[in-house]
Amino acid sequence: MNDPHIFSHENVLAQLETAEFRNGYYVLKFYADDLNRPSSRTTARIAVFYLYPSGGTMRDSTFQLLFYDSRYDTYRGFHPPDRRGTKS
């Protein structure tokens, strides 16, 4: 069984299908490592992260920039789910 809280490209895409969209970002939840980054393995804590598709950036729960990934950048061709009407 796939744990949706393990950070991977596939789990980002899966969470985007149902994630809350507000103020231009998606609210995602992943296991967090000791440095509060999304973890690709199970840890003791699940944290909230924010994905901004208009820039392909992932931020932590205090909106600190964690990384940029062109796979999630709408200016590089990423097409997130259509979320019109969901707290934007």
C-alpha positions in Angstrom: 0.0 0.0 0.0 1.3 3.5 -0.9 1.4 5.9 2.0 0.3 9.3 0.6 2.4 11.2 3.2 5.7 9.9 1.9 7.2 12.6 -0.3 7.4 11.6 -3.9 6.4 13.1 -7.3 3.6 10.6 -7.5 2.2 11.5 -4.1 2.4 15.3 -4.8 0.3 14.7 -7.9 -2.1 12.5 -6.0 -2.6 15.0 -3.2 -3.1 17.8 -5.7 -6.3 16.1 -6.8 -8.0 16.8 -3.4 -5.8 19.4 -1.7 -7.3 22.7 -0.6 -6.3 25.5 -2.9 -6.1 29.0 -1.4 -4.3 32.3 -2.2 -2.5 30.7 -5.1 -1.1 27.6 -3.3 -2.0 24.0 -2.6 -2.0 22.7 1.0 -0.2 19.4 1.1 0.8 17.1 4.0 3.9 15.0 4.1 6.2 13.3 6.7 8.8 15.9 7.8 12.4 15.3 8.6 14.4 17.0 11.4 14.9 20.1 9.3 11.2 20.4 8.5 11.5 19.3 4.9 9.2 16.8 3.2 10.6 13.3 3.8 10.8 10.4 1.3 10.5 8.0 4.3 8.2 7.6 7.3 9.0 9.8 10.2 7.3 10.6 13.5 5.7 13.8 12.3 3.4 14.8 9.4 3.6 18.5 8.5 1.8 21.0 6.3 3.6 22.2 3.1 2.5 24.7 0.5 3.0 24.2 -3.2 2.9 27.4 -5.4 2.4 26.2 -9.0 2.8 29.7 -10.4 6.5 29.5 -9.5 7.1 25.8 -8.8 8.1 26.4 -5.2 7.5 24.3 -2.0 7.3 26.2 1.3 7.0 24.9 4.8 4.3 25.7 7.4 5.9 29.1 8.1 6.2 29.8 4.4 9.9 29.5 4.3 11.1 28.5 0.8 12.3 24.9 0.7 12.9 24.3 -3.0 12.0 25.0 -6.6 11.1 22.2 -8.9 10.3 22.9 -12.6 7.9 19.9 -12.7 5.5 22.0 -10.6 6.0 25.3 -12.4 3.1 26.5 -14.5 5.5 28.7 -16.5 7.4 25.5 -17.5 4.3 23.7 -18.6 2.8 22.2 -15.4 -1.0 21.9 -15.4 -2.4 21.5 -11.9 -5.9 20.3 -11.4 -8.6 22.9 -12.1 -9.6 24.2 -8.7 -11.8 27.1 -9.6 -14.2 27.8 -6.8 -12.2 26.2 -4.0 -11.1 29.0 -1.7 -8.9 30.8 -4.2 
